[in-house]
């Protein structure tokens, strides 16, 4: 009997923390037209001539800080999620893991499914909130590959799971381990995006960043907006923890370049809180289902040091979903839902 195919896809990671491997990763990542959405000649000049040569040596040093014998945290926990999901689903399913950039590749994962004659394929991009630069890029890549097949099986996509109950509860339970009441303020720090990406998702051209509080709640106009979905995720986790609105802030990290990105920026929020006399911050990163460079280094090390330099005492990262049993249960439900 044919198996049902489940394709898990995360963003990616270099094959090693060496400068050449980091260059390869950054080059593939940033040359994606959904990531840096400018014309090809300009993107090529910017990425290959400026960003990658400058950033690769610096990024390689950071990757070395978080690398272990198991590789990067993102790859290790992604493999764990794939293995645990396969155990949960059993022999009727074929679970494959791929990265949008570098290895294991989407091409290889789909080829294995093709050879196995799977009866269907469900694509689950491991990004809770939808963005063209992440989930959209994964979906386009899969469609580009499969469109060349002679026989195309039924294919379905999970667009987002920003409000998934199991995901929300797992983040909340991980937060409870750190006794949130003992912190002066709580941050929900999401990966940033250029503001123009949000505007492109507003097909009315009259709502995004034009209406006051446009991201504060979800509606028919902004239901695919990354920022609005991020705010909704934060509200749900806060409600699960019983955190009042004045006790937490939503912010966005990892800005690249000088163009305006989604605001407020995490670094600026941290600086503001330090000036207000806040001493201890608890930080959730609910855009990531597995710990990675942006969590274990950018938050735990860089933001912690910035906060201390401004008079704060401690920035505590809440661990990501990783291989938590409740998250694997939620992943199982996502993989098998209609």
Short mmCIF file of the C-alpha atoms (twelve columns), coordinates in Angstrom:
data_MODEL
# 
_entry.id   MODEL 
# 
loop_
_atom_site.group_PDB 
_atom_site.id 
_atom_site.type_symbol 
_atom_site.label_atom_id 
_atom_site.label_alt_id 
_atom_site.label_comp_id 
_atom_site.label_asym_id 
_atom_site.label_seq_id 
_atom_site.Cartn_x 
_atom_site.Cartn_y 
_atom_site.Cartn_z 
_atom_site.pdbx_PDB_model_num 
ATOM 1   C CA . UNK A 1   0.000  0.000  0.000   1 
ATOM 2   C CA . UNK A 2   1.307  3.464  -0.925  1 
ATOM 3   C CA . UNK A 3   2.445  5.718  1.877   1 
ATOM 4   C CA . UNK A 4   1.399  9.309  2.432   1 
ATOM 5   C CA . UNK A 5   4.325  11.702 2.146   1 
ATOM 6   C CA . UNK A 6   4.971  14.405 4.744   1 
ATOM 7   C CA . UNK A 7   7.649  16.963 3.878   1 
ATOM 8   C CA . UNK A 8   8.954  19.070 6.772   1 
ATOM 9   C CA . UNK A 9   10.946 22.101 5.645   1 
ATOM 10  C CA . UNK A 10  12.915 24.539 7.769   1 
ATOM 11  C CA . UNK A 11  15.020 27.480 6.634   1 
ATOM 12  C CA . UNK A 12  18.499 25.999 6.547   1 
ATOM 13  C CA . UNK A 13  21.942 26.065 8.045   1 
ATOM 14  C CA . UNK A 14  25.513 25.923 6.719   1 
ATOM 15  C CA . UNK A 15  27.024 22.464 6.309   1 
ATOM 16  C CA . UNK A 16  29.754 23.558 8.724   1 
ATOM 17  C CA . UNK A 17  30.818 26.764 10.480  1 
ATOM 18  C CA . UNK A 18  33.660 27.257 7.994   1 
ATOM 19  C CA . UNK A 19  33.709 30.512 6.025   1 
ATOM 20  C CA . UNK A 20  33.289 28.776 2.617   1 
ATOM 21  C CA . UNK A 21  30.237 26.822 3.827   1 
ATOM 22  C CA . UNK A 22  28.709 29.901 5.428   1 
ATOM 23  C CA . UNK A 23  29.278 31.787 2.165   1 
ATOM 24  C CA . UNK A 24  27.456 29.063 0.220   1 
ATOM 25  C CA . UNK A 25  24.535 29.172 2.628   1 
ATOM 26  C CA . UNK A 26  24.223 32.959 2.679   1 
ATOM 27  C CA . UNK A 27  24.574 33.156 -1.090  1 
ATOM 28  C CA . UNK A 28  21.744 30.690 -1.735  1 
ATOM 29  C CA . UNK A 29  19.559 32.234 0.963   1 
ATOM 30  C CA . UNK A 30  19.963 35.877 0.001   1 
ATOM 31  C CA . UNK A 31  19.788 35.295 -3.764  1 
ATOM 32  C CA . UNK A 32  16.221 34.058 -3.325  1 
ATOM 33  C CA . UNK A 33  14.005 36.641 -5.015  1 
ATOM 34  C CA . UNK A 34  11.408 36.277 -2.278  1 
ATOM 35  C CA . UNK A 35  13.997 37.159 0.385   1 
ATOM 36  C CA . UNK A 36  15.666 40.138 -1.265  1 
ATOM 37  C CA . UNK A 37  12.897 41.165 -3.611  1 
ATOM 38  C CA . UNK A 38  14.699 43.458 -6.027  1 
ATOM 39  C CA . UNK A 39  15.639 42.935 -9.664  1 
ATOM 40  C CA . UNK A 40  18.200 40.201 -10.347 1 
ATOM 41  C CA . UNK A 41  21.150 42.394 -11.382 1 
ATOM 42  C CA . UNK A 42  20.817 44.569 -8.299  1 
ATOM 43  C CA . UNK A 43  20.327 41.569 -6.021  1 
ATOM 44  C CA . UNK A 44  23.393 39.828 -7.472  1 
ATOM 45  C CA . UNK A 45  25.558 42.914 -6.994  1 
ATOM 46  C CA . UNK A 46  24.291 43.450 -3.454  1 
ATOM 47  C CA . UNK A 47  24.542 39.833 -2.283  1 
ATOM 48  C CA . UNK A 48  27.681 38.622 -4.025  1 
ATOM 49  C CA . UNK A 49  29.542 41.915 -4.019  1 
ATOM 50  C CA . UNK A 50  28.695 43.338 -0.613  1 
ATOM 51  C CA . UNK A 51  26.674 41.281 1.858   1 
ATOM 52  C CA . UNK A 52  28.168 37.785 1.598   1 
ATOM 53  C CA . UNK A 53  31.877 38.782 1.503   1 
ATOM 54  C CA . UNK A 54  31.322 41.042 4.515   1 
ATOM 55  C CA . UNK A 55  28.970 38.884 6.586   1 
ATOM 56  C CA . UNK A 56  30.309 35.371 5.970   1 
ATOM 57  C CA . UNK A 57  33.466 35.653 8.138   1 
ATOM 58  C CA . UNK A 58  31.468 37.265 10.969  1 
ATOM 59  C CA . UNK A 59  28.640 34.742 10.727  1 
ATOM 60  C CA . UNK A 60  31.123 31.855 10.639  1 
ATOM 61  C CA . UNK A 61  32.519 32.982 14.008  1 
ATOM 62  C CA . UNK A 62  29.015 33.040 15.472  1 
ATOM 63  C CA . UNK A 63  28.164 29.598 14.099  1 
ATOM 64  C CA . UNK A 64  31.344 28.227 15.695  1 
ATOM 65  C CA . UNK A 65  30.048 29.477 19.054  1 
ATOM 66  C CA . UNK A 66  26.865 27.378 18.811  1 
ATOM 67  C CA . UNK A 67  28.168 24.384 16.817  1 
ATOM 68  C CA . UNK A 68  28.505 20.992 18.483  1 
ATOM 69  C CA . UNK A 69  29.402 17.474 17.403  1 
ATOM 70  C CA . UNK A 70  25.722 17.152 16.407  1 
ATOM 71  C CA . UNK A 71  25.984 20.162 14.102  1 
ATOM 72  C CA . UNK A 72  23.923 23.312 14.424  1 
ATOM 73  C CA . UNK A 73  21.008 23.356 16.907  1 
ATOM 74  C CA . UNK A 74  18.570 23.991 14.046  1 
ATOM 75  C CA . UNK A 75  19.662 20.898 12.130  1 
ATOM 76  C CA . UNK A 76  19.824 18.703 15.233  1 
ATOM 77  C CA . UNK A 77  16.328 19.593 16.459  1 
ATOM 78  C CA . UNK A 78  14.866 19.470 12.947  1 
ATOM 79  C CA . UNK A 79  16.156 15.912 12.578  1 
ATOM 80  C CA . UNK A 80  14.716 15.048 15.990  1 
ATOM 81  C CA . UNK A 81  11.336 16.467 14.989  1 
ATOM 82  C CA . UNK A 82  11.364 14.413 11.792  1 
ATOM 83  C CA . UNK A 83  12.326 11.206 13.617  1 
ATOM 84  C CA . UNK A 84  9.753  11.666 16.381  1 
ATOM 85  C CA . UNK A 85  7.025  12.525 13.886  1 
ATOM 86  C CA . UNK A 86  7.816  9.379  11.887  1 
ATOM 87  C CA . UNK A 87  7.533  7.321  15.089  1 
ATOM 88  C CA . UNK A 88  4.157  8.899  15.859  1 
ATOM 89  C CA . UNK A 89  2.732  8.434  12.371  1 
ATOM 90  C CA . UNK A 90  3.989  4.907  11.747  1 
ATOM 91  C CA . UNK A 91  4.602  2.966  8.553   1 
ATOM 92  C CA . UNK A 92  1.667  4.407  6.612   1 
ATOM 93  C CA . UNK A 93  3.578  7.661  6.262   1 
ATOM 94  C CA . UNK A 94  6.941  8.628  4.804   1 
ATOM 95  C CA . UNK A 95  8.309  11.670 6.623   1 
ATOM 96  C CA . UNK A 96  11.121 13.595 4.960   1 
ATOM 97  C CA . UNK A 97  13.082 16.582 6.251   1 
ATOM 98  C CA . UNK A 98  14.487 19.275 4.004   1 
ATOM 99  C CA . UNK A 99  15.980 22.725 4.302   1 
ATOM 100 C CA . UNK A 100 15.004 25.523 1.967   1 
ATOM 101 C CA . UNK A 101 18.683 26.378 1.618   1 
ATOM 102 C CA . UNK A 102 21.600 23.913 1.608   1 
ATOM 103 C CA . UNK A 103 21.175 20.371 2.873   1 
ATOM 104 C CA . UNK A 104 19.222 18.196 3.209   1 
ATOM 105 C CA . UNK A 105 17.700 19.628 0.038   1 
ATOM 106 C CA . UNK A 106 14.064 19.818 -1.003  1 
ATOM 107 C CA . UNK A 107 15.008 18.253 -4.345  1 
ATOM 108 C CA . UNK A 108 16.462 15.138 -2.699  1 
ATOM 109 C CA . UNK A 109 13.546 14.759 -0.277  1 
ATOM 110 C CA . UNK A 110 10.972 14.992 -3.066  1 
ATOM 111 C CA . UNK A 111 12.953 12.581 -5.234  1 
ATOM 112 C CA . UNK A 112 12.838 9.982  -2.457  1 
ATOM 113 C CA . UNK A 113 9.071  10.419 -2.237  1 
ATOM 114 C CA . UNK A 114 8.774  10.122 -6.000  1 
ATOM 115 C CA . UNK A 115 10.720 6.856  -6.027  1 
ATOM 116 C CA . UNK A 116 8.559  5.525  -3.185  1 
ATOM 117 C CA . UNK A 117 5.404  6.267  -5.209  1 
ATOM 118 C CA . UNK A 118 3.769  8.089  -2.307  1 
ATOM 119 C CA . UNK A 119 0.017  8.496  -2.723  1 
ATOM 120 C CA . UNK A 120 0.093  12.167 -1.700  1 
ATOM 121 C CA . UNK A 121 2.447  14.840 -0.391  1 
ATOM 122 C CA . UNK A 122 1.763  17.282 2.427   1 
ATOM 123 C CA . UNK A 123 4.230  20.159 2.722   1 
ATOM 124 C CA . UNK A 124 4.680  21.589 6.195   1 
ATOM 125 C CA . UNK A 125 6.988  24.594 6.227   1 
ATOM 126 C CA . UNK A 126 8.128  24.947 9.826   1 
ATOM 127 C CA . UNK A 127 7.358  28.658 10.122  1 
ATOM 128 C CA . UNK A 128 4.354  29.365 12.384  1 
ATOM 129 C CA . UNK A 129 3.606  32.753 10.806  1 
ATOM 130 C CA . UNK A 130 3.236  33.078 7.033   1 
ATOM 131 C CA . UNK A 131 5.724  35.218 5.118   1 
ATOM 132 C CA . UNK A 132 6.468  35.259 1.416   1 
ATOM 133 C CA . UNK A 133 10.188 35.096 2.234   1 
ATOM 134 C CA . UNK A 134 9.846  31.872 4.246   1 
ATOM 135 C CA . UNK A 135 6.696  29.784 3.754   1 
ATOM 136 C CA . UNK A 136 6.000  31.331 0.354   1 
ATOM 137 C CA . UNK A 137 9.513  30.535 -0.833  1 
ATOM 138 C CA . UNK A 138 9.209  26.898 0.296   1 
ATOM 139 C CA . UNK A 139 5.886  26.473 -1.489  1 
ATOM 140 C CA . UNK A 140 7.222  28.002 -4.702  1 
ATOM 141 C CA . UNK A 141 10.314 25.777 -4.630  1 
ATOM 142 C CA . UNK A 142 8.229  22.624 -4.151  1 
ATOM 143 C CA . UNK A 143 5.868  23.603 -6.965  1 
ATOM 144 C CA . UNK A 144 8.781  24.398 -9.293  1 
ATOM 145 C CA . UNK A 145 10.273 20.941 -8.719  1 
ATOM 146 C CA . UNK A 146 7.057  18.926 -8.876  1 
ATOM 147 C CA . UNK A 147 5.816  20.784 -11.961 1 
ATOM 148 C CA . UNK A 148 8.480  18.935 -13.961 1 
ATOM 149 C CA . UNK A 149 7.222  15.484 -12.920 1 
ATOM 150 C CA . UNK A 150 5.240  13.456 -15.415 1 
ATOM 151 C CA . UNK A 151 2.904  12.172 -12.697 1 
ATOM 152 C CA . UNK A 152 2.050  14.675 -9.977  1 
ATOM 153 C CA . UNK A 153 0.402  13.208 -6.859  1 
ATOM 154 C CA . UNK A 154 -2.091 15.205 -4.785  1 
ATOM 155 C CA . UNK A 155 -0.156 17.923 -2.960  1 
ATOM 156 C CA . UNK A 156 -1.315 20.081 -0.052  1 
ATOM 157 C CA . UNK A 157 0.362  22.865 1.904   1 
ATOM 158 C CA . UNK A 158 0.079  24.130 5.470   1 
ATOM 159 C CA . UNK A 159 -0.016 27.901 5.043   1 
ATOM 160 C CA . UNK A 160 0.573  28.848 8.684   1 
ATOM 161 C CA . UNK A 161 -0.041 27.600 12.201  1 
ATOM 162 C CA . UNK A 162 0.390  30.805 14.187  1 
ATOM 163 C CA . UNK A 163 -2.609 29.968 16.385  1 
ATOM 164 C CA . UNK A 164 -2.032 26.225 16.780  1 
ATOM 165 C CA . UNK A 165 -3.073 25.244 20.305  1 
ATOM 166 C CA . UNK A 166 -0.292 22.703 20.847  1 
ATOM 167 C CA . UNK A 167 2.365  25.161 19.718  1 
ATOM 168 C CA . UNK A 168 0.975  27.919 21.951  1 
ATOM 169 C CA . UNK A 169 0.759  25.608 24.967  1 
ATOM 170 C CA . UNK A 170 4.306  24.306 24.463  1 
ATOM 171 C CA . UNK A 171 5.778  27.801 24.347  1 
ATOM 172 C CA . UNK A 172 3.755  28.715 27.445  1 
ATOM 173 C CA . UNK A 173 4.913  25.617 29.329  1 
ATOM 174 C CA . UNK A 174 8.534  26.325 28.397  1 
ATOM 175 C CA . UNK A 175 8.057  29.861 29.689  1 
ATOM 176 C CA . UNK A 176 6.591  28.663 32.988  1 
ATOM 177 C CA . UNK A 177 9.862  26.833 33.716  1 
ATOM 178 C CA . UNK A 178 11.463 30.269 34.178  1 
ATOM 179 C CA . UNK A 179 8.795  31.665 36.542  1 
ATOM 180 C CA . UNK A 180 7.619  34.614 34.373  1 
ATOM 181 C CA . UNK A 181 6.341  36.509 37.429  1 
ATOM 182 C CA . UNK A 182 9.944  37.010 38.545  1 
ATOM 183 C CA . UNK A 183 10.796 39.123 35.468  1 
ATOM 184 C CA . UNK A 184 10.236 42.851 35.049  1 
ATOM 185 C CA . UNK A 185 9.065  42.537 31.459  1 
ATOM 186 C CA . UNK A 186 8.454  39.868 28.828  1 
ATOM 187 C CA . UNK A 187 9.365  40.142 25.153  1 
ATOM 188 C CA . UNK A 188 7.950  38.224 22.222  1 
ATOM 189 C CA . UNK A 189 10.732 38.686 19.687  1 
ATOM 190 C CA . UNK A 190 9.955  37.566 16.135  1 
ATOM 191 C CA . UNK A 191 12.271 37.468 13.146  1 
ATOM 192 C CA . UNK A 192 12.036 40.730 11.258  1 
ATOM 193 C CA . UNK A 193 10.954 41.438 7.681   1 
ATOM 194 C CA . UNK A 194 11.278 44.515 5.458   1 
ATOM 195 C CA . UNK A 195 8.162  46.672 5.680   1 
ATOM 196 C CA . UNK A 196 7.747  46.436 1.903   1 
ATOM 197 C CA . UNK A 197 7.100  42.677 2.286   1 
ATOM 198 C CA . UNK A 198 4.113  43.456 4.497   1 
ATOM 199 C CA . UNK A 199 2.809  46.081 2.091   1 
ATOM 200 C CA . UNK A 200 2.951  43.618 -0.800  1 
ATOM 201 C CA . UNK A 201 0.575  41.325 1.105   1 
ATOM 202 C CA . UNK A 202 -2.003 44.117 1.388   1 
ATOM 203 C CA . UNK A 203 -3.982 43.791 -1.822  1 
ATOM 204 C CA . UNK A 204 -6.162 46.775 -0.881  1 
ATOM 205 C CA . UNK A 205 -3.065 49.048 -0.818  1 
ATOM 206 C CA . UNK A 206 -4.916 51.089 1.788   1 
ATOM 207 C CA . UNK A 207 -4.475 49.197 5.060   1 
ATOM 208 C CA . UNK A 208 -0.926 48.022 5.816   1 
ATOM 209 C CA . UNK A 209 1.046  50.643 7.770   1 
ATOM 210 C CA . UNK A 210 -1.650 53.197 6.873   1 
ATOM 211 C CA . UNK A 211 -4.342 52.314 9.395   1 
ATOM 212 C CA . UNK A 212 -3.448 52.904 13.043  1 
ATOM 213 C CA . UNK A 213 -2.824 49.604 14.830  1 
ATOM 214 C CA . UNK A 214 -3.164 47.682 11.561  1 
ATOM 215 C CA . UNK A 215 -1.402 44.628 13.043  1 
ATOM 216 C CA . UNK A 216 -3.030 44.642 16.470  1 
ATOM 217 C CA . UNK A 217 -5.703 42.109 15.532  1 
ATOM 218 C CA . UNK A 218 -6.406 39.721 12.664  1 
ATOM 219 C CA . UNK A 219 -9.158 40.417 10.133  1 
ATOM 220 C CA . UNK A 220 -9.996 39.570 6.519   1 
ATOM 221 C CA . UNK A 221 -7.652 42.268 5.210   1 
ATOM 222 C CA . UNK A 222 -4.520 41.303 7.147   1 
ATOM 223 C CA . UNK A 223 -5.091 37.572 7.708   1 
ATOM 224 C CA . UNK A 224 -1.939 36.696 5.725   1 
ATOM 225 C CA . UNK A 225 0.147  39.489 7.265   1 
ATOM 226 C CA . UNK A 226 3.270  38.220 9.039   1 
ATOM 227 C CA . UNK A 227 3.213  41.000 11.617  1 
ATOM 228 C CA . UNK A 228 -0.496 40.586 12.403  1 
ATOM 229 C CA . UNK A 229 -0.067 36.826 12.801  1 
ATOM 230 C CA . UNK A 230 2.958  37.444 15.049  1 
ATOM 231 C CA . UNK A 231 0.968  39.777 17.294  1 
ATOM 232 C CA . UNK A 232 -1.800 37.174 17.457  1 
ATOM 233 C CA . UNK A 233 0.656  34.427 18.455  1 
ATOM 234 C CA . UNK A 234 2.043  36.643 21.219  1 
ATOM 235 C CA . UNK A 235 -1.457 37.407 22.527  1 
ATOM 236 C CA . UNK A 236 -2.317 33.716 22.693  1 
ATOM 237 C CA . UNK A 237 0.867  32.779 24.576  1 
ATOM 238 C CA . UNK A 238 0.407  35.720 26.947  1 
ATOM 239 C CA . UNK A 239 -3.193 34.674 27.608  1 
ATOM 240 C CA . UNK A 240 -2.054 31.117 28.303  1 
ATOM 241 C CA . UNK A 241 0.381  32.496 30.883  1 
ATOM 242 C CA . UNK A 242 -2.044 35.030 32.332  1 
ATOM 243 C CA . UNK A 243 0.229  37.923 31.360  1 
ATOM 244 C CA . UNK A 244 -1.425 41.340 31.122  1 
ATOM 245 C CA . UNK A 245 -0.827 43.552 28.078  1 
ATOM 246 C CA . UNK A 246 1.288  46.115 29.924  1 
ATOM 247 C CA . UNK A 247 3.635  43.345 31.085  1 
ATOM 248 C CA . UNK A 248 4.812  42.324 27.596  1 
ATOM 249 C CA . UNK A 249 5.985  43.771 24.268  1 
ATOM 250 C CA . UNK A 250 6.060  42.421 20.715  1 
ATOM 251 C CA . UNK A 251 9.226  43.227 18.779  1 
ATOM 252 C CA . UNK A 252 11.273 42.109 15.766  1 
ATOM 253 C CA . UNK A 253 14.931 41.119 15.496  1 
ATOM 254 C CA . UNK A 254 17.663 40.288 12.952  1 
ATOM 255 C CA . UNK A 255 17.315 43.351 10.730  1 
ATOM 256 C CA . UNK A 256 19.520 43.291 7.620   1 
ATOM 257 C CA . UNK A 257 20.423 46.499 5.778   1 
ATOM 258 C CA . UNK A 258 19.153 50.055 6.152   1 
ATOM 259 C CA . UNK A 259 15.647 49.735 4.713   1 
ATOM 260 C CA . UNK A 260 12.831 50.054 7.275   1 
ATOM 261 C CA . UNK A 261 11.786 46.684 8.702   1 
ATOM 262 C CA . UNK A 262 8.848  45.694 10.862  1 
ATOM 263 C CA . UNK A 263 8.993  47.649 14.107  1 
ATOM 264 C CA . UNK A 264 9.659  48.006 16.946  1 
ATOM 265 C CA . UNK A 265 13.153 46.538 16.740  1 
ATOM 266 C CA . UNK A 266 14.092 44.213 19.594  1 
ATOM 267 C CA . UNK A 267 17.391 45.994 20.253  1 
ATOM 268 C CA . UNK A 268 15.587 49.334 20.650  1 
ATOM 269 C CA . UNK A 269 12.933 47.864 22.939  1 
ATOM 270 C CA . UNK A 270 15.642 46.351 25.139  1 
ATOM 271 C CA . UNK A 271 17.444 49.715 25.316  1 
ATOM 272 C CA . UNK A 272 14.188 51.484 26.242  1 
ATOM 273 C CA . UNK A 273 13.423 48.966 28.986  1 
ATOM 274 C CA . UNK A 274 16.926 49.363 30.415  1 
ATOM 275 C CA . UNK A 275 16.482 53.148 30.551  1 
ATOM 276 C CA . UNK A 276 13.180 52.621 32.387  1 
ATOM 277 C CA . UNK A 277 15.067 50.706 35.061  1 
ATOM 278 C CA . UNK A 278 13.968 47.202 34.127  1 
ATOM 279 C CA . UNK A 279 16.516 44.628 35.300  1 
ATOM 280 C CA . UNK A 280 15.296 41.199 34.183  1 
ATOM 281 C CA . UNK A 281 13.765 40.305 30.824  1 
ATOM 282 C CA . UNK A 282 12.235 37.016 29.674  1 
ATOM 283 C CA . UNK A 283 12.292 36.536 25.894  1 
ATOM 284 C CA . UNK A 284 10.144 34.213 23.778  1 
ATOM 285 C CA . UNK A 285 11.007 33.711 20.085  1 
ATOM 286 C CA . UNK A 286 7.793  32.216 18.642  1 
ATOM 287 C CA . UNK A 287 8.809  32.509 14.982  1 
ATOM 288 C CA . UNK A 288 11.182 29.572 15.475  1 
ATOM 289 C CA . UNK A 289 10.134 25.972 16.171  1 
ATOM 290 C CA . UNK A 290 13.748 24.977 16.874  1 
ATOM 291 C CA . UNK A 291 16.550 26.841 18.577  1 
ATOM 292 C CA . UNK A 292 19.033 28.381 16.180  1 
ATOM 293 C CA . UNK A 293 21.604 31.154 15.796  1 
ATOM 294 C CA . UNK A 294 18.919 33.817 16.207  1 
ATOM 295 C CA . UNK A 295 17.835 32.438 19.579  1 
ATOM 296 C CA . UNK A 296 20.818 30.862 21.321  1 
ATOM 297 C CA . UNK A 297 23.272 33.547 20.218  1 
ATOM 298 C CA . UNK A 298 21.459 36.714 19.122  1 
ATOM 299 C CA . UNK A 299 19.099 36.708 22.112  1 
ATOM 300 C CA . UNK A 300 21.013 34.769 24.782  1 
ATOM 301 C CA . UNK A 301 24.390 36.395 24.123  1 
ATOM 302 C CA . UNK A 302 24.131 39.610 22.099  1 
ATOM 303 C CA . UNK A 303 20.947 41.055 23.594  1 
ATOM 304 C CA . UNK A 304 21.996 39.923 27.069  1 
ATOM 305 C CA . UNK A 305 25.293 41.799 26.724  1 
ATOM 306 C CA . UNK A 306 23.586 44.894 25.284  1 
ATOM 307 C CA . UNK A 307 21.095 44.941 28.143  1 
ATOM 308 C CA . UNK A 308 23.797 44.587 30.804  1 
ATOM 309 C CA . UNK A 309 25.849 47.373 29.217  1 
ATOM 310 C CA . UNK A 310 22.821 49.659 29.611  1 
ATOM 311 C CA . UNK A 311 22.323 48.809 33.286  1 
ATOM 312 C CA . UNK A 312 20.142 45.714 33.050  1 
ATOM 313 C CA . UNK A 313 20.978 42.455 34.779  1 
ATOM 314 C CA . UNK A 314 19.723 39.498 32.780  1 
ATOM 315 C CA . UNK A 315 18.046 38.481 29.526  1 
ATOM 316 C CA . UNK A 316 16.638 34.949 29.707  1 
ATOM 317 C CA . UNK A 317 15.724 33.071 26.533  1 
ATOM 318 C CA . UNK A 318 12.735 30.730 26.645  1 
ATOM 319 C CA . UNK A 319 13.718 27.540 24.863  1 
ATOM 320 C CA . UNK A 320 12.034 26.871 21.538  1 
ATOM 321 C CA . UNK A 321 9.690  23.952 20.817  1 
ATOM 322 C CA . UNK A 322 12.590 21.668 19.851  1 
ATOM 323 C CA . UNK A 323 11.654 18.051 20.678  1 
ATOM 324 C CA . UNK A 324 9.073  18.746 23.404  1 
ATOM 325 C CA . UNK A 325 6.449  15.929 23.410  1 
ATOM 326 C CA . UNK A 326 3.466  18.293 23.255  1 
ATOM 327 C CA . UNK A 327 4.963  19.993 20.195  1 
ATOM 328 C CA . UNK A 328 5.475  16.632 18.494  1 
ATOM 329 C CA . UNK A 329 1.800  15.875 19.187  1 
ATOM 330 C CA . UNK A 330 0.868  19.210 17.614  1 
ATOM 331 C CA . UNK A 331 3.133  18.500 14.643  1 
ATOM 332 C CA . UNK A 332 1.422  15.139 14.210  1 
ATOM 333 C CA . UNK A 333 -1.985 16.807 14.133  1 
ATOM 334 C CA . UNK A 334 -0.777 19.402 11.620  1 
ATOM 335 C CA . UNK A 335 0.686  16.699 9.390   1 
ATOM 336 C CA . UNK A 336 -2.502 14.637 9.329   1 
ATOM 337 C CA . UNK A 337 -5.201 17.326 9.308   1 
ATOM 338 C CA . UNK A 338 -7.241 17.781 6.128   1 
# 
